[in-house]
Amino acid sequence: MFDVMKNYEEMTTSEKRVLSYIVENQDHIPHIKINDLAEETFVSKTVIINLAQKLGFSGFREMKYHISRTILEKMSKQEKQTVMYREVLKQSLDKTFSLITEDQLHETAAKIKSAKNVFIMARGTSKAAGYYLEHLLLTIGIQCIFIKDYNLSEVFTDFVAEDDIVIFISISGDTKKIIDTAKKIHLKNVDIISITSFKTNELTRYTTNNLFCYTDKANTSKNDTISRTGFFLTIDLLIDKLANL
């Protein structure tokens, strides 16, 4: 977009009204005629031409052309970003498939199946995967508790026994609250399952079974919008294995 503040103080009230209309309706400007714009903003064509010149254009036509180019460039950039993100998601699925073996799934599923109680813990955006896992486990008849309350993460460790199992879902595997809780569980000799991105992370030091998924990024401290697609695929594969044991 052009510099809307250029010569703003020199603009008349009518010119400012037209400028406001253009900024708020820029997607329509490439298709509008000067007479229609004048009618919409209750000004004369001369006011529109004067405005265009104060903004640095030779006239309305050049300003309209500039806005059209800006919109097209913006659309092209958005389309490229969409294509790139599609590729990221596809890569996440393909690489997650390659990271999970049947043996890993079978061993993990067997431990969950034999556990008296299953506890699930996740933080931030990863909680969506926790809710998903909880729902599917209950659906196939496996008793589980999702520790969704931040404060309860301090308390529930007191009730975990050796015949229970705890599943931690953390894309980074380095979330402090997750690590602190995992350490306490580890001291009680309870089996721990981790679902994390495929990278070296502290959580795996305390877990007995590790299921990895692929993500193009793993640091959630500055960006927690990282896709959890790999998590959901991993959970689906695990549930399928559990349902067929």
C-alpha positions as CSV (number, residue, x, y, z in Angstrom):
1,M,0.0,0.0,0.0
2,F,1.1,3.6,-0.6
3,D,2.1,6.0,2.2
4,V,-1.3,7.2,3.4
5,M,0.2,9.8,5.6
6,K,2.0,11.5,2.8
7,N,0.9,15.2,2.8
8,Y,-1.9,14.2,5.2
9,E,-1.9,17.6,7.0
10,E,-2.4,19.4,3.6
11,M,-5.5,17.3,2.7
12,T,-8.9,18.8,2.9
13,T,-11.7,17.2,4.9
14,S,-13.2,15.8,1.6
15,E,-9.9,14.3,0.5
16,K,-9.4,12.7,3.9
17,R,-12.8,11.1,3.6
18,V,-11.9,9.6,0.2
19,L,-8.6,8.4,1.6
20,S,-10.4,6.7,4.5
21,Y,-12.8,5.0,2.1
22,I,-9.9,3.8,-0.1
23,V,-7.9,2.3,2.9
24,E,-11.0,0.5,4.2
25,N,-12.1,-0.8,0.8
26,Q,-8.8,-1.2,-1.1
27,D,-9.9,-4.6,-2.5
28,H,-12.7,-2.8,-4.4
29,I,-10.6,0.1,-5.7
30,P,-9.1,-1.8,-8.7
31,H,-12.7,-2.3,-10.0
32,I,-14.2,1.0,-9.3
33,K,-14.6,4.0,-11.7
34,I,-13.7,7.5,-10.6
35,N,-17.4,8.6,-11.0
36,D,-18.5,5.7,-8.7
37,L,-15.9,6.6,-6.1
38,A,-16.9,10.2,-6.2
39,E,-20.6,9.1,-5.7
40,E,-19.7,6.8,-2.8
41,T,-17.7,9.4,-1.0
42,F,-20.0,12.4,-1.9
43,V,-17.2,14.4,-3.5
44,S,-16.3,15.6,-7.0
45,K,-13.8,13.9,-9.3
46,T,-11.5,16.9,-8.8
47,V,-11.2,16.0,-5.1
48,I,-10.2,12.5,-6.0
49,I,-7.6,13.6,-8.5
50,N,-6.2,16.1,-6.1
51,L,-5.9,13.4,-3.4
52,A,-4.1,11.1,-5.8
53,Q,-1.6,13.8,-6.6
54,K,-1.0,14.6,-2.9
55,L,-0.2,10.9,-2.4
56,G,2.4,11.1,-5.1
57,F,0.5,9.9,-8.2
58,S,-0.1,11.6,-11.5
59,G,-3.8,11.0,-11.1
60,F,-6.6,8.5,-10.1
61,R,-5.6,6.0,-12.8
62,E,-2.0,5.7,-11.6
63,M,-3.2,5.4,-8.0
64,K,-5.7,2.7,-9.0
65,Y,-3.0,0.8,-10.9
66,H,-0.6,0.9,-7.9
67,I,-3.3,-0.5,-5.6
68,S,-4.1,-3.3,-8.1
69,R,-0.4,-4.3,-8.2
70,T,-0.1,-4.2,-4.4
71,I,-3.2,-6.5,-4.0
72,L,-1.9,-8.9,-6.7
73,E,1.5,-9.1,-5.0
74,K,-0.1,-9.7,-1.6
75,M,-2.3,-12.5,-3.1
76,S,0.7,-14.1,-4.8
77,K,2.6,-14.1,-1.5
78,Q,-0.3,-15.7,0.4
79,E,-0.7,-18.4,-2.2
80,K,3.0,-19.2,-2.0
81,Q,2.8,-19.4,1.8
82,T,-0.2,-21.7,1.5
83,V,1.6,-24.1,-0.8
84,M,4.7,-24.0,1.5
85,Y,2.6,-24.8,4.5
86,R,0.9,-27.7,2.7
87,E,4.3,-29.1,2.0
88,V,5.3,-28.7,5.7
89,L,2.2,-30.7,6.7
90,K,2.8,-33.4,4.1
91,Q,6.4,-33.7,5.2
92,S,5.3,-33.9,8.9
93,L,3.0,-36.9,8.1
94,D,5.5,-38.7,5.8
95,K,8.4,-38.4,8.2
96,T,6.3,-39.2,11.3
97,F,5.4,-42.5,9.6
98,S,9.0,-43.3,9.0
99,L,9.9,-42.5,12.7
100,I,7.4,-44.9,14.3
101,T,8.0,-48.7,14.0
102,E,5.5,-51.4,14.6
103,D,7.6,-52.8,17.5
104,Q,7.6,-49.4,19.3
105,L,3.8,-49.1,18.9
106,H,3.3,-52.7,20.0
107,E,5.5,-52.4,23.1
108,T,4.0,-49.0,24.1
109,A,0.4,-50.2,23.5
110,A,1.0,-53.4,25.6
111,K,2.2,-51.3,28.6
112,I,-0.8,-49.0,28.4
113,K,-3.1,-52.0,28.1
114,S,-1.7,-53.6,31.3
115,A,-1.5,-50.4,33.4
116,K,-4.0,-50.0,36.2
117,N,-4.4,-46.3,35.5
118,V,-3.2,-44.1,32.6
119,F,-2.3,-40.5,33.3
120,I,-1.8,-38.0,30.5
121,M,0.0,-34.6,30.8
122,A,0.5,-31.9,28.2
123,R,1.0,-28.1,28.3
124,G,0.1,-25.2,26.0
125,T,-1.1,-26.0,22.5
126,S,-0.1,-29.7,23.0
127,K,-3.1,-30.0,25.4
128,A,-5.3,-30.5,22.3
129,A,-3.4,-33.7,21.6
130,G,-3.9,-34.7,25.2
131,Y,-7.7,-34.2,25.0
132,Y,-7.6,-36.3,21.8
133,L,-5.7,-39.1,23.3
134,E,-7.9,-39.1,26.4
135,H,-11.1,-39.3,24.4
136,L,-9.8,-42.2,22.2
137,L,-8.5,-44.2,25.2
138,L,-11.8,-43.9,27.0
139,T,-13.6,-44.8,23.7
140,I,-11.8,-48.1,23.5
141,G,-12.4,-48.8,27.2
142,I,-9.1,-47.8,28.8
143,Q,-9.3,-45.9,32.0
144,C,-7.3,-42.7,31.9
145,I,-7.0,-39.3,33.5
146,F,-5.8,-36.2,31.6
147,I,-4.1,-33.8,34.0
148,K,-5.2,-30.6,32.4
149,D,-5.2,-28.3,35.4
150,Y,-1.7,-26.7,35.9
151,N,-2.0,-26.9,39.7
152,L,-2.9,-30.6,39.7
153,S,0.4,-31.4,38.0
154,E,2.0,-30.9,41.4
155,V,-0.5,-33.1,43.3
156,F,-1.2,-36.1,41.0
157,T,2.3,-37.5,41.3
158,D,1.5,-38.5,44.9
159,F,-1.2,-40.9,43.7
160,V,0.8,-42.5,40.9
161,A,1.7,-46.1,41.7
162,E,4.1,-48.6,40.1
163,D,1.4,-50.4,38.2
164,D,0.3,-47.1,36.6
165,I,1.7,-45.4,33.5
166,V,2.1,-41.7,32.7
167,I,2.1,-40.3,29.1
168,F,3.8,-36.9,28.6
169,I,3.0,-35.0,25.3
170,S,5.5,-32.2,24.6
171,I,6.7,-31.0,21.2
172,S,10.0,-29.8,22.6
173,G,10.5,-32.3,25.3
174,D,12.1,-29.5,27.4
175,T,9.1,-27.8,29.0
176,K,10.1,-27.1,32.6
177,K,6.8,-28.2,34.2
178,I,6.8,-31.4,32.2
179,I,10.4,-32.2,33.1
180,D,9.9,-31.4,36.8
181,T,6.9,-33.8,36.9
182,A,8.7,-36.5,34.9
183,K,11.5,-36.4,37.4
184,K,9.1,-37.1,40.3
185,I,7.4,-39.9,38.5
186,H,10.8,-41.4,37.5
187,L,11.8,-41.6,41.1
188,K,8.8,-43.8,41.8
189,N,9.9,-46.4,39.2
190,V,6.7,-45.8,37.2
191,D,6.7,-46.4,33.4
192,I,6.7,-43.2,31.4
193,I,5.8,-42.7,27.8
194,S,6.8,-39.6,25.9
195,I,5.5,-38.3,22.7
196,T,7.8,-35.6,21.4
197,S,9.3,-34.2,18.2
198,F,12.3,-36.2,16.9
199,K,15.3,-34.4,18.5
200,T,17.5,-34.7,21.5
201,N,15.4,-33.6,24.5
202,E,15.6,-33.9,28.3
203,L,12.2,-35.7,28.7
204,T,13.5,-38.8,27.1
205,R,16.1,-39.2,29.9
206,Y,13.3,-40.2,32.2
207,T,11.0,-42.2,29.9
208,T,10.8,-45.9,29.3
209,N,9.1,-45.6,25.9
210,N,9.6,-42.8,23.4
211,L,7.3,-42.1,20.4
212,F,8.6,-39.5,18.0
213,C,6.9,-37.4,15.5
214,Y,8.3,-35.0,13.0
215,T,8.0,-31.2,13.2
216,D,10.0,-28.6,11.2
217,K,10.4,-26.6,14.4
218,A,10.4,-27.6,18.1
219,N,11.0,-24.5,20.1
220,T,7.6,-23.4,21.4
221,S,8.9,-20.7,23.8
222,K,8.5,-18.0,21.1
223,N,6.0,-19.6,18.8
224,D,3.4,-22.0,20.1
225,T,1.5,-22.2,16.7
226,I,3.8,-25.0,15.5
227,S,1.7,-27.8,13.9
228,R,0.9,-30.8,16.0
229,T,-0.1,-32.9,13.0
230,G,2.5,-35.5,13.8
231,F,1.1,-35.9,17.4
232,F,-2.3,-36.7,16.1
233,L,-1.0,-39.2,13.6
234,T,1.1,-40.9,16.3
235,I,-1.9,-41.1,18.6
236,D,-4.0,-42.6,15.9
237,L,-1.4,-45.3,15.2
238,L,-1.1,-46.0,18.9
239,I,-4.9,-46.3,19.4
240,D,-5.2,-48.6,16.4
241,K,-2.6,-50.9,17.9
242,L,-4.3,-50.8,21.3
243,A,-7.7,-51.6,19.8
244,N,-6.2,-54.7,18.1
245,L,-4.3,-56.1,21.0
